[in-house]
Amino acid sequence: MEKRSKVIIVMPAYNAQKTLKQTLDDIPQGSFDEIILVDDFSKDETIKTAKELGLKVIVHDRNKGYGGNQKTCYREALKDGADIVVMLHPDYQYDPRLVPFLAGIIEAGVCDIMLASRIRTRKETLDGGMPKYKYLSNRILTVLENFVLGFNLGEFHSGYRAFSRQALEKLNIDFCSDDFVFDQEILAQAAVAGLRVGDIPVTAKYFPEASSINFSRSVSYGLGILLLMAKYILFKTGIYTSKLFEEKR
């Protein structure tokens, strides 16, 4: 199918100098119109490398966190006229060749938001290097989130995502966290807004340069998700109100 929509790839970057070119090289040519890299106060030469590779570069003057980085990514993409926004981490953990598939499903009008799921089989995921404790927590939290939010996703915790412009314009990202739980908050907002969310499988690699959070941060992240699910349930039952779940005006 001929691409008609304007597809912008956004890259939330932090110390991605070593993997950026490799990531770019694997993105299928013709599958995008622009790439925007947002550097979250890297300590290496990510900015220099990105500019040399011809990317549009936005630089934070301080580290704003994973969620804070994404907020800038989406605002800049919408400002540049994106019809579809694909978030691809520049750490080469996710397979960049899936960009046209994620964007294509949205362009076809099948889904408003697409995720790339790293969980196809247990063996493949663990052989790919995902730590066992992360795999176990991923499975447990995904079952819970599917049940609470009413989705049927292979996993909720992938950082490889695509959004239609209309979906991003409905999401209240200003009220989302600047930390890692941002990814789950916008899916909760998508559930409130009645957006269609789907996924496709993706292979993922784990190596020293690939971004990952340590055990203590993982525990904090998991607890944050449990709190979010509790808030969502209370919101849906009318017991709790929050700007996070309010309709965007």
C-alpha positions in Angstrom: 0.0 0.0 0.0 1.4 3.4 -1.0 2.2 5.6 2.0 0.1 8.7 2.1 0.3 9.8 5.8 3.2 11.8 7.1 5.2 9.4 9.3 7.6 10.9 11.9 9.9 8.7 13.9 10.8 10.1 17.3 13.8 8.8 19.3 14.0 9.5 23.0 17.7 9.4 23.5 20.1 9.1 26.4 23.7 8.1 25.8 22.9 6.5 22.4 26.0 7.5 20.5 27.2 3.9 20.1 24.0 2.5 18.7 22.3 5.3 16.9 23.7 4.7 13.4 23.1 1.0 13.6 19.4 1.7 14.5 19.0 4.2 11.7 20.6 1.9 9.1 17.9 -0.8 9.7 14.9 1.5 9.3 13.4 0.7 5.9 13.9 3.6 3.4 10.7 5.2 2.4 8.9 4.2 5.5 9.1 7.7 7.2 9.3 11.3 6.4 11.3 12.7 9.2 13.2 11.6 12.3 13.4 13.7 15.5 15.8 12.8 18.2 15.3 14.3 21.6 18.4 14.2 23.7 17.8 14.0 27.5 21.1 15.6 28.6 23.3 12.8 27.4 26.9 12.5 28.8 28.3 11.1 25.5 28.3 12.5 22.0 24.8 11.5 21.0 24.0 15.1 19.9 27.0 15.4 17.7 26.4 11.9 16.1 22.7 12.7 15.5 23.5 16.0 13.8 26.2 14.3 11.6 23.6 11.8 10.6 21.2 14.5 9.5 18.5 14.1 12.2 16.5 16.9 13.6 17.8 17.2 17.2 16.1 18.7 20.2 18.3 19.1 23.3 17.1 19.1 26.9 19.1 21.4 29.2 18.6 18.9 32.0 17.6 15.3 32.4 13.8 15.3 32.3 13.3 11.6 32.6 11.9 8.9 30.2 8.4 10.3 30.3 9.6 13.9 30.1 11.6 13.0 27.0 8.6 11.4 25.3 6.4 14.5 26.0 8.9 16.5 24.0 9.0 13.9 21.3 5.3 13.9 20.7 4.9 17.6 20.9 7.6 18.2 18.4 6.2 15.5 16.0 2.7 17.0 16.1 4.2 20.5 15.6 5.9 19.2 12.5 2.7 17.9 11.1 2.9 14.2 11.8 -0.1 12.0 10.9 1.5 9.0 12.5 4.2 9.1 15.1 6.5 6.0 15.7 8.6 6.0 18.9 11.8 4.0 18.3 14.5 3.8 20.9 17.9 4.5 19.4 19.6 1.9 21.5 19.1 -0.9 18.9 17.1 -3.1 21.3 14.1 -3.2 19.1 14.0 -4.3 15.4 13.7 -1.0 13.4 12.4 -3.0 10.4 9.0 -3.0 11.9 8.4 0.8 11.5 6.3 0.4 8.3 4.2 -2.3 9.8 3.4 -0.4 12.9 2.6 2.7 10.9 0.7 0.8 8.2 -1.8 -0.7 10.6 -2.6 2.8 11.9 -2.7 4.2 8.4 -5.2 1.5 7.4 -7.5 2.6 10.1 -7.3 -0.6 12.1 -5.9 0.8 15.3 -5.2 4.2 16.9 -2.2 3.0 18.9 0.2 0.1 18.1 2.8 -1.6 20.3 5.5 -4.0 19.4 5.4 -6.9 21.8 8.7 -8.6 22.9 6.8 -11.6 24.3 6.1 -14.1 21.5 7.2 -17.2 23.4 8.8 -17.6 26.8 11.9 -19.4 25.3 12.5 -16.7 22.7 12.2 -13.9 25.2 14.5 -15.4 27.7 17.0 -16.6 25.1 17.0 -13.0 23.8 18.4 -11.9 27.2 15.4 -10.6 29.1 16.2 -11.2 32.8 13.9 -13.8 34.4 12.6 -11.4 37.1 11.6 -8.9 34.4 9.9 -11.6 32.3 7.9 -12.8 35.3 6.9 -9.3 36.4 6.1 -8.4 32.8 3.7 -11.4 32.5 2.0 -10.8 35.8 1.5 -7.1 35.3 0.4 -7.5 31.7 -2.4 -10.0 32.7 -3.5 -7.5 35.4 -3.4 -4.5 33.0 -5.3 -6.3 30.3 -8.0 -7.3 32.8 -8.4 -3.8 34.3 -8.1 -1.8 31.1 -10.0 -4.2 28.9 -7.3 -4.7 26.3 -5.8 -7.9 24.9 -2.1 -7.0 24.5 0.9 -9.4 24.4 2.7 -7.0 26.7 2.2 -3.5 28.1 5.8 -2.6 28.7 7.3 -2.3 25.3 8.9 1.0 24.4 8.3 0.6 20.7 5.0 2.3 19.9 3.1 4.1 17.2 0.3 6.6 17.5 -2.1 8.3 15.1 -2.2 12.1 15.3 -5.8 11.9 16.6 -4.8 9.5 19.4 -2.0 11.8 20.6 -4.3 14.8 20.5 -6.7 13.0 22.8 -4.1 11.9 25.3 -3.5 14.2 28.3 0.3 13.7 28.3 0.8 16.9 30.4 -0.6 15.1 33.4 1.4 12.0 32.9 4.6 11.1 34.9 8.0 12.1 33.7 9.2 8.7 34.8 8.9 5.2 33.3 5.2 4.8 34.4 4.4 7.3 31.7 4.1 4.4 29.2 1.3 2.8 31.3 -0.5 6.1 32.1 -1.0 6.9 28.4 -2.5 3.4 27.8 -4.8 4.0 30.8 -5.8 7.3 29.2 -6.3 5.4 25.9 -8.7 3.1 27.6 -10.7 6.0 29.0 -10.8 7.6 25.6 -12.0 4.4 23.9 -9.0 4.3 21.6 -8.2 1.1 19.7 -4.9 -0.4 20.8 -3.2 -3.4 19.1 0.2 -5.1 18.9 2.5 -7.1 16.7 5.5 -9.2 17.8 9.1 -7.9 17.7 12.4 -9.5 18.6 14.4 -7.6 21.2 18.1 -7.7 22.2 19.7 -7.2 25.6 23.3 -6.0 25.7 25.3 -3.4 27.7 24.4 -0.4 25.4 20.7 -1.2 25.4 18.7 0.9 27.9 17.3 -0.9 30.9 16.3 -0.2 34.4 17.9 -1.9 37.4 16.1 -4.1 39.9 15.3 -1.4 42.4 13.9 0.9 39.7 11.9 -2.1 38.3 10.3 -2.6 41.7 9.4 1.1 41.9 8.0 0.9 38.4 5.9 -2.2 39.2 4.5 -0.5 42.3 3.7 2.5 40.3 1.7 0.4 37.8 -0.3 -1.2 40.7 -1.1 2.2 42.1 -2.2 3.3 38.6 -4.5 0.4 38.1 -6.1 1.1 41.5 -6.6 4.7 40.6 -8.2 3.6 37.3 -10.6 1.3 39.0 -11.6 3.9 41.5 -12.0 6.4 38.6 -14.3 4.1 36.7 -16.4 3.4 39.7 -16.8 7.2 40.4 -15.0 7.1 43.7 -11.8 8.9 42.5 -11.3 11.9 40.1 -8.0 12.8 38.6 -6.7 15.2 35.9 -4.8 12.2 34.5 -8.1 10.6 33.3 -10.0 13.8 32.4 -11.0 14.4 28.8 -8.5 16.7 27.1 -9.9 20.2 26.4 
